[in-house]
Amino acid sequence: MIGAALAIARVKLLLELRRREVVFAMLLFVVATIVIVHFALRADAGAGPRAAAGMLWAAVVFTAVLGLLRAFAAEAEEGALDALLLAPVDRAAIWLGSALAQFGFLVVVELVAVPLWWLLFFQEDGPAPVPVIAALLLANVGIALVGTLAAALALGARTRDVLLPVLVLPLAIPLVLAGVTATYGAFGEKGGGFGPLGPLGFLALYDLIFLALAWGTSEHLLGD
């Protein structure tokens, strides 16, 4: 099943390289968001690391939702998802392959967005890079898992373009809070909450919970 999931993810990524629709839209959105907020915050002398961290994570989550909408809309138009559902493949492999592809899209976008964010907001003293990168990778896993699960729930709905953000954004709030705390902590500041796990431990636990939840329900959701 893992082999099938990897093959599905590879096909989705190769198709995106050919179409250049999903990642291009995500890149355009996240770059525009970072640049606009940068100029807005320049007028606020009190805006500090927490504001910059919050902006990054809000941009990541909204960009991920945009990517999910574009990706599943393109698959629905081309009939790719219907073809996958008709194939003799485990439904969990279809879900996992889709989640891996979404993870890949996010990583590609962040390879551009994070250096731009760093360049615009921190000319000298920026956050320690390792905690920020670790938080982003763990959050990418969670966003991909939650987003693909929500897409499966919204699959048959006529208003899926509205329903998908409604499902994803509330579930992504814990990821944003943990990500902001981890990023703020990378400046050497103390972030509150998350107990002994810390924000990175919380993100890892979140990923495991939704991995188990989505794995257990994917057969039923995609089977319907």
C-alpha positions in Angstrom: 0.0 0.0 0.0 2.9 2.4 0.7 4.2 1.8 -2.8 0.8 2.6 -4.3 0.6 5.8 -2.2 4.1 6.9 -3.3 3.2 6.2 -6.9 0.0 8.3 -6.6 1.9 11.1 -5.0 4.5 11.0 -7.8 1.9 11.1 -10.5 0.2 14.1 -8.9 3.5 16.0 -8.5 4.5 15.2 -12.1 1.1 16.4 -13.4 1.5 19.6 -11.4 4.9 20.1 -13.0 3.2 19.9 -16.4 0.2 22.1 -15.5 1.9 24.5 -13.1 -1.5 25.7 -11.8 -1.6 24.8 -8.2 1.9 25.7 -7.1 1.9 28.8 -9.2 -1.3 30.0 -7.6 0.1 29.2 -4.1 3.3 31.0 -4.8 1.6 34.1 -6.1 -0.7 34.3 -3.1 1.9 33.7 -0.4 4.5 36.1 -2.0 1.8 38.8 -2.3 0.7 38.3 1.3 4.2 38.5 2.7 5.1 41.6 0.7 1.8 43.4 1.5 2.0 42.6 5.2 5.6 43.6 5.3 4.8 47.1 4.1 1.8 47.3 6.4 3.9 46.4 9.5 6.7 48.8 8.6 4.3 51.6 9.7 3.9 50.0 13.1 7.0 50.5 15.2 5.5 48.1 17.9 5.3 45.2 15.6 7.9 42.6 16.6 8.8 38.9 16.3 5.3 37.7 17.3 3.6 39.7 14.6 6.1 38.5 12.0 5.6 34.9 13.2 1.8 35.2 13.1 1.9 36.6 9.6 4.1 33.7 8.3 1.8 31.1 9.8 -1.4 32.7 8.6 0.0 33.0 5.1 1.0 29.3 5.2 -2.4 28.1 6.2 -4.4 30.2 3.8 -2.0 29.3 1.0 -2.5 25.6 1.8 -6.3 26.0 1.6 -5.9 27.7 -1.7 -3.7 24.8 -2.9 -6.2 22.2 -1.8 -9.0 24.0 -3.6 -7.0 24.3 -6.8 -5.7 20.8 -6.7 -9.1 19.1 -6.1 -10.9 21.3 -8.6 -8.4 20.4 -11.3 -8.7 16.7 -10.5 -12.5 16.9 -10.6 -12.5 18.7 -14.0 -10.1 16.1 -15.5 -11.8 13.1 -13.9 -8.5 12.0 -12.3 -10.1 11.3 -8.9 -12.9 9.2 -10.4 -10.3 7.2 -12.3 -8.4 6.6 -9.1 -11.5 5.5 -7.2 -12.3 3.0 -10.0 -8.8 1.5 -9.9 -8.1 -1.6 -7.8 -6.2 0.4 -5.1 -6.7 0.6 -1.4 -8.7 3.7 -0.5 -6.2 4.5 2.2 -3.4 4.5 -0.4 -5.4 7.1 -2.5 -5.8 9.3 0.6 -2.1 8.9 1.7 -0.9 9.6 -1.9 -3.0 12.8 -2.0 -1.7 13.9 1.4 1.9 13.3 0.3 1.4 15.4 -2.8 -0.1 18.2 -0.8 2.9 18.0 1.5 5.2 18.3 -1.5 3.3 21.4 -2.8 3.7 23.1 0.6 7.4 22.4 0.8 8.0 23.8 -2.7 6.1 27.0 -1.8 7.9 27.4 1.5 11.3 27.1 -0.2 10.4 30.5 -1.8 8.2 32.0 0.9 10.4 31.5 4.0 13.6 33.0 2.6 11.5 36.0 1.4 9.9 36.3 4.8 13.3 36.2 6.4 14.8 38.7 4.0 12.0 41.3 4.4 11.5 41.0 8.2 14.9 40.2 9.6 17.9 42.0 8.1 20.1 41.2 11.2 18.6 39.3 14.1 16.3 36.6 12.9 15.0 33.5 14.6 17.1 30.3 15.0 16.4 28.4 11.7 16.2 24.8 13.0 13.1 25.3 15.2 11.3 27.2 12.5 12.0 24.6 9.8 11.1 21.8 12.2 7.8 23.5 13.0 7.0 24.1 9.3 7.7 20.5 8.3 5.6 19.1 11.2 2.8 21.6 10.4 3.0 20.7 6.7 2.2 17.1 7.6 -0.7 18.1 9.7 -2.1 20.5 7.1 -1.8 17.9 4.4 -3.5 15.2 6.6 -6.3 17.5 7.7 -6.8 19.1 4.2 -7.0 15.8 2.4 -9.4 14.4 5.0 -11.6 17.5 4.7 -11.4 17.2 0.9 -12.7 13.7 1.2 -15.6 14.8 3.4 -16.5 17.6 1.0 -16.0 15.5 -2.1 -19.7 15.0 -3.0 -20.9 18.4 -1.9 -22.0 21.0 -4.5 -20.5 23.8 -2.4 -17.2 22.1 -1.7 -15.3 25.3 -2.6 -17.0 26.9 0.5 -17.1 23.8 2.6 -13.4 22.9 2.4 -12.1 26.1 4.0 -14.9 25.9 6.6 -13.7 22.4 7.6 -9.9 23.0 7.3 -9.4 26.4 9.0 -10.9 25.6 12.5 -8.9 22.3 12.5 -5.7 24.3 11.5 -6.0 26.7 14.5 -4.0 24.5 16.8 -1.3 24.2 14.2 -1.1 27.9 13.8 -0.9 28.5 17.6 1.9 25.9 18.0 3.7 27.2 14.9 3.6 30.8 16.2 4.8 29.7 19.6 7.7 27.6 18.1 8.7 30.5 15.8 8.5 33.1 18.6 10.6 30.8 20.8 13.2 30.6 18.1 13.9 34.3 18.9 14.9 33.2 22.4 11.5 34.4 23.7 9.3 32.4 26.0 6.1 31.2 24.5 3.3 30.1 26.7 1.2 26.9 26.6 1.6 23.3 25.3 2.9 22.0 28.6 5.8 19.5 28.8 5.4 18.6 25.1 6.3 22.0 23.9 5.0 23.3 20.5 7.0 20.9 18.4 5.9 17.9 20.5 2.3 19.1 20.2 2.6 19.4 16.4 4.0 15.8 16.3 1.1 14.5 18.5 -1.4 16.4 16.3 0.0 14.7 13.2 -0.2 11.2 14.8 -3.8 11.8 15.9 -5.0 12.9 12.5 -2.9 10.2 10.7 -4.7 7.6 12.7 -8.1 9.3 12.3 -7.8 9.7 8.5 -6.3 6.2 8.0 -9.3 4.7 9.8 -11.9 6.6 8.0 -10.5 6.9 4.5 -12.0 3.7 3.3 -15.5 4.8 4.3 -15.2 8.4 3.1 -13.7 7.6 -0.3 -15.8 4.5 -0.7 -19.0 6.6 -0.5 
